[in-house]
């Protein structure tokens, strides 16, 4: 399993009244990391869509370990945990860069669909991307 690391700084507007990052923002952080990873491996979302493939989220699971605050820098280690050509599971470890503390363990599950949201086999629609996901396992 290959890890891709995305680094980002926490913005003030992502915090709540208690001064910590609001839990809803973590889903955005995971999406940012996933998009950056796909771009890095030459599989941008825009190419999926141009080829008629959508990647809806089926589920999100986040296990919060520690809070983070404004101006903290996080590393989001992203990996392909499971892939069968129709479904994809991504794993995430969010780490506070200065302390090295684990902030969150997350997972998102996806499927590949056509523009009408009917499941498709990636191997038939975009064989190069299918092979790339196999290599990332």
C-alpha positions as CSV (number, residue, x, y, z in Angstrom):
1,X,0.0,0.0,0.0
2,X,1.5,3.3,-1.1
3,X,1.0,6.4,1.0
4,X,0.7,9.9,-0.5
5,X,1.3,12.8,1.9
6,X,-0.6,16.1,1.5
7,X,0.4,19.0,3.8
8,X,-1.9,21.9,4.6
9,X,-2.2,24.7,7.2
10,X,-5.4,25.2,9.2
11,X,-7.3,28.4,8.4
12,X,-9.0,30.5,11.1
13,X,-12.4,30.1,9.5
14,X,-12.1,26.3,9.9
15,X,-12.2,26.6,13.7
16,X,-15.3,26.9,15.9
17,X,-16.1,28.9,19.0
18,X,-13.9,26.7,21.1
19,X,-10.9,27.5,18.8
20,X,-10.6,24.0,17.4
21,X,-11.2,22.7,13.9
22,X,-14.8,22.0,13.5
23,X,-15.4,18.2,12.8
24,X,-17.2,18.9,9.5
25,X,-14.0,20.3,8.0
26,X,-12.1,17.0,8.3
27,X,-14.3,15.6,5.5
28,X,-13.1,18.5,3.3
29,X,-9.5,17.8,4.3
30,X,-9.8,14.2,3.3
31,X,-11.3,15.2,-0.1
32,X,-8.5,17.6,-0.7
33,X,-5.9,14.9,0.1
34,X,-7.7,12.4,-2.2
35,X,-7.8,14.9,-5.1
36,X,-4.2,15.8,-4.6
37,X,-3.2,12.2,-4.6
38,X,-5.2,11.4,-7.8
39,X,-3.5,14.5,-9.4
40,X,-0.1,13.3,-8.3
41,X,-0.7,9.9,-9.9
42,X,-2.0,11.5,-13.1
43,X,-5.6,10.6,-12.5
44,X,-7.3,13.9,-11.9
45,X,-11.1,14.0,-11.2
46,X,-11.5,16.2,-14.2
47,X,-10.3,13.3,-16.5
48,X,-12.6,10.8,-14.9
49,X,-15.5,13.2,-15.5
50,X,-14.4,13.9,-19.1
51,X,-14.5,10.2,-19.7
52,X,-18.0,9.9,-18.2
53,X,-17.0,8.4,-14.8
54,X,-18.1,9.8,-11.5
55,X,-16.7,8.8,-8.1
56,X,-19.5,9.3,-5.5
57,X,-18.8,8.9,-1.8
58,X,-20.6,5.9,-0.3
59,X,-19.5,6.4,3.3
60,X,-17.1,8.3,5.5
61,X,-15.7,7.1,8.8
62,X,-13.6,9.4,11.1
63,X,-12.0,8.4,14.4
64,X,-10.9,11.6,16.1
65,X,-7.8,11.2,18.3
66,X,-6.8,14.8,19.1
67,X,-7.9,18.3,18.2
68,X,-6.1,20.8,16.1
69,X,-6.3,24.6,16.0
70,X,-5.7,27.6,13.8
71,X,-2.3,27.8,12.1
72,X,-1.5,24.2,12.9
73,X,0.1,22.3,9.9
74,X,-1.2,18.8,9.2
75,X,0.0,16.0,7.1
76,X,-2.7,13.8,5.6
77,X,-1.3,10.4,4.7
78,X,-3.6,8.9,2.0
79,X,-3.6,5.4,0.6
80,X,-5.7,3.0,-1.4
81,X,-6.9,0.4,1.1
82,X,-9.1,-1.7,-1.3
83,X,-10.0,-1.6,-4.9
84,X,-11.9,-4.0,-7.1
85,X,-12.6,-2.0,-10.2
86,X,-16.1,-0.9,-9.2
87,X,-15.5,0.1,-5.6
88,X,-12.6,2.0,-3.9
89,X,-11.7,2.4,-0.2
90,X,-9.3,5.1,0.7
91,X,-7.5,5.4,4.1
92,X,-6.3,8.5,5.8
93,X,-4.0,9.3,8.8
94,X,-4.0,13.0,9.8
95,X,-0.9,14.0,11.7
96,X,-0.1,17.3,13.4
97,X,3.2,18.1,11.8
98,X,5.0,19.9,14.7
99,X,4.3,17.2,17.4
100,X,3.8,14.2,15.1
101,X,0.6,13.3,17.0
102,X,-2.1,11.4,15.3
103,X,-5.1,13.6,14.9
104,X,-7.5,11.4,13.0
105,X,-7.9,8.0,11.4
106,X,-10.3,8.1,8.5
107,X,-11.7,6.0,5.6
108,X,-13.9,6.9,2.6
109,X,-15.7,4.4,0.4
110,X,-16.5,5.1,-3.2
111,X,-17.8,3.5,-6.3
112,X,-17.3,4.3,-10.0
113,X,-20.4,5.2,-11.9
114,X,-21.5,6.6,-15.3
115,X,-23.1,10.1,-15.5
116,X,-26.4,8.5,-14.5
117,X,-24.9,7.1,-11.3
118,X,-25.1,3.5,-12.6
119,X,-22.0,1.4,-11.5
120,X,-19.3,0.9,-14.1
121,X,-16.1,-1.2,-14.2
122,X,-13.1,1.1,-14.4
123,X,-11.2,-1.6,-16.3
124,X,-13.6,-1.1,-19.2
125,X,-14.0,2.7,-19.0
126,X,-10.5,3.8,-18.2
127,X,-8.0,0.8,-18.3
128,X,-5.0,3.0,-17.6
129,X,-6.5,4.3,-14.3
130,X,-7.6,0.8,-13.4
131,X,-4.0,-0.4,-13.7
132,X,-2.8,2.6,-11.7
133,X,-5.1,1.8,-8.8
134,X,-3.9,-1.9,-8.9
135,X,-0.3,-0.6,-8.6
136,X,-1.2,1.5,-5.6
137,X,-2.6,-1.4,-3.6
